Amino acid sequence: MNLRVRGIYREAEFSPGKVAADRAIMDAVLDHLLAAGAETETIAAETFAARPLAGKADLILAMCQGSAALAALATAGEAGAIVVNSALAIRNCYRDLLGPGLINARVPTPGGGVVPTAEPFDWRPLVTLDLAGAMYVKRGDLHALGAEDVQRVAGTAELEASLRSFGRRGIRIAYVQQEVVGGVIKFYGVGDGDYFSIVNETGESIPNDGVRRELARAAGAAARALGLEVWGGDAIVGPGAFSIVDLNDWPSFERVREEAALAIARRLLTLLRNHSAARDLQL
């Protein structure tokens, strides 16, 4: 019996400007699994949400993020499919759970808190922040879908104005995060140390081996805490230090797609070694 693998593409509304790149990493992973002898298919998140158990799959690769698709994903997992990433892990990357999750994982990350966008504003969740300093206000549901979903403010007056702007857009909660100074880098990971890559804004590798090792360790710990198998994120790197400011499920791996796709496929087969349909599959 062959291993049956289903890939679920991310909904277009959760992939602004990245639809093609998101599909490309999914397709590249499935190509590796197909070459290894698996039966593969792809499906839109909306179709999967309507019929989660249509056509049994041993392994589901999930890039979906909407609530209906996540509910269907949980149903498929309960029916016996192995799901990467799980519905819970994907939900953990929504901002209201991600910020506290990074703090609870005890990795270097700026202080922050979830606050309602309705007045009167409640600053108690921000007790550890310097409200007179610079902060980033991020939509508390989902992740950033546009430039207006992450706003830099300084002081409570600007913070209040930002919260009101989110509230007017129907976003009920926001995550307020203290600003840290440094350069922005992106990182990508698979499993628990199976693969890790760092790139800066120009696409070059970060040269500091010490920063690389420590960031790889911290990002891996955060991914484990959130339940992620395929992940990526953003960090702010300063002289001899870094802070993880974001972590995502199934990024597009656009700059490292070829090597990441192979690493993901190998990780998936490792997860399935005890599955009878996967015993003869090799990469």
Residue pairs with C-beta under 8 A, 6 or more apart in sequence:
1 276
1 277
2 37
2 38
2 39
2 277
3 33
3 37
3 38
3 39
3 58
3 59
3 272
3 275
3 277
3 278
3 281
4 38
4 39
4 56
4 57
4 58
4 59
4 277
5 30
5 33
5 38
5 39
5 40
5 41
5 57
5 58
5 59
5 60
5 61
6 40
6 41
6 42
6 43
6 48
6 55
6 57
6 59
6 60
6 61
7 26
7 27
7 29
7 30
7 40
7 41
7 42
7 43
7 60
7 61
7 63
8 42
8 43
8 44
8 45
8 48
8 60
8 61
8 62
8 63
8 64
8 69
8 73
9 22
9 23
9 26
9 42
9 43
9 44
9 45
9 63
9 64
10 19
10 22
10 45
10 63
10 64
10 65
10 250
11 45
11 46
11 64
11 65
11 66
11 69
12 19
13 66
13 145
14 65
14 66
14 142
14 143
14 145
15 22
16 145
16 146
18 252
18 254
21 252
21 254
22 63
22 250
22 252
24 252
24 254
24 257
25 250
25 251
25 252
25 253
25 254
25 257
25 260
25 261
25 264
26 42
26 61
26 63
26 250
27 42
28 257
28 258
28 261
29 61
29 261
29 264
29 265
29 268
30 40
30 42
30 61
31 261
32 261
32 262
32 264
32 265
32 283
33 40
33 265
33 268
33 269
33 281
34 40
35 283
36 265
36 269
36 281
36 282
36 283
37 280
37 281
38 59
38 281
41 55
45 63
45 64
45 65
45 66
45 69
46 68
46 69
48 64
48 69
48 72
48 73
49 64
49 66
49 68
49 69
49 71
49 72
50 72
52 72
52 73
52 75
52 76
53 75
53 76
53 79
56 81
57 76
57 81
58 81
58 82
58 272
58 275
58 277
58 278
59 81
59 82
59 83
59 84
59 268
59 272
60 73
60 76
60 77
60 81
60 82
60 83
60 84
61 84
61 268
62 69
62 73
62 83
62 84
62 85
62 86
62 87
62 90
62 250
63 249
63 250
64 70
64 73
64 90
65 90
65 142
65 249
70 87
70 90
70 91
71 87
73 83
73 86
73 87
73 90
74 86
74 87
74 88
76 83
77 83
77 86
77 87
82 271
82 272
82 275
84 229
84 230
84 268
84 271
85 227
85 228
85 229
85 230
85 231
85 249
85 250
86 227
88 227
89 226
89 227
89 228
89 229
89 249
90 249
91 97
92 98
92 101
92 226
92 227
92 228
93 143
93 226
93 228
93 247
93 248
93 249
94 141
94 142
94 143
95 114
95 138
95 139
95 140
95 141
95 142
95 143
95 175
96 114
96 140
96 141
96 173
96 175
98 143
98 175
98 226
98 246
98 247
99 109
99 112
99 113
99 114
99 175
99 177
100 114
101 222
101 225
101 226
102 109
102 222
102 244
102 247
103 109
103 111
103 112
104 225
105 221
105 222
105 224
105 225
105 226
106 221
107 218
107 219
107 221
107 222
107 244
108 218
108 241
108 242
108 243
108 244
109 222
109 243
109 244
109 245
110 177
110 178
110 179
110 180
110 243
110 245
111 128
111 129
111 177
111 178
112 126
112 129
112 175
112 176
112 177
112 178
113 125
113 126
113 127
113 128
113 129
113 175
113 176
114 125
114 140
114 173
114 174
114 175
115 121
115 122
115 123
115 125
115 126
115 140
115 163
115 173
115 174
115 175
115 176
116 122
116 172
116 173
116 174
117 140
117 163
117 164
117 166
117 167
117 171
117 172
117 173
117 174
118 167
118 172
119 164
121 160
121 163
123 131
123 156
125 176
126 176
129 135
129 176
129 178
130 178
131 155
131 156
131 159
132 155
132 156
133 154
133 155
133 178
133 179
134 152
134 153
134 154
134 178
134 179
135 152
135 153
135 154
135 159
135 176
135 177
135 178
135 179
136 150
136 151
136 152
136 153
136 176
136 177
136 178
136 179
136 245
137 150
137 151
137 152
137 153
137 159
137 162
137 163
137 166
137 174
137 175
137 176
137 177
138 144
138 149
138 150
138 151
138 174
138 175
138 176
138 177
139 145
139 149
139 150
139 166
139 171
139 174
139 175
140 171
140 172
140 173
140 174
140 175
141 171
141 172
141 173
143 149
143 246
143 248
144 150
148 165
148 169
151 162
151 165
152 179
153 159
153 161
153 162
159 176
162 174
163 174
166 174
177 245
180 236
180 238
180 243
180 245
181 236
181 238
182 236
182 237
182 238
182 241
182 242
182 243
183 200
183 201
183 236
183 237
183 238
184 200
184 201
184 234
184 235
184 236
184 237
185 198
185 199
185 200
185 201
185 206
185 234
185 235
185 236
185 237
186 198
186 199
186 200
186 232
186 233
186 234
186 255
187 196
187 197
187 198
187 199
187 215
187 216
187 219
187 232
187 233
187 234
187 235
188 195
188 196
188 197
188 198
188 231
188 232
188 251
188 253
188 256
188 260
189 195
189 196
189 197
189 216
189 219
189 220
189 223
189 230
189 231
189 232
190 196
190 229
190 230
190 231
190 260
190 263
190 264
190 267
191 229
191 263
191 267
191 270
192 220
192 223
192 224
193 216
193 220
194 263
194 266
194 267
194 270
195 259
195 260
195 263
195 264
195 267
196 216
196 219
196 220
197 205
197 256
197 259
197 260
198 205
198 206
198 212
198 215
198 216
199 205
199 206
199 255
199 256
200 206
203 255
206 212
206 237
210 240
211 237
211 240
211 242
214 242
215 235
215 237
215 242
215 244
218 242
218 244
219 231
219 233
219 235
219 244
219 247
222 233
222 244
222 247
223 229
223 231
223 247
226 247
228 247
228 249
229 267
229 271
230 249
230 250
230 264
230 267
231 247
231 248
231 249
231 250
231 251
232 247
232 248
232 251
232 253
233 244
233 245
233 246
233 247
233 248
233 251
234 244
234 245
234 246
235 242
235 243
235 244
235 245
236 242
236 243
236 245
253 260
253 261
262 283
265 283
266 283
269 278
269 281
269 282
269 283
272 278
272 281
273 279
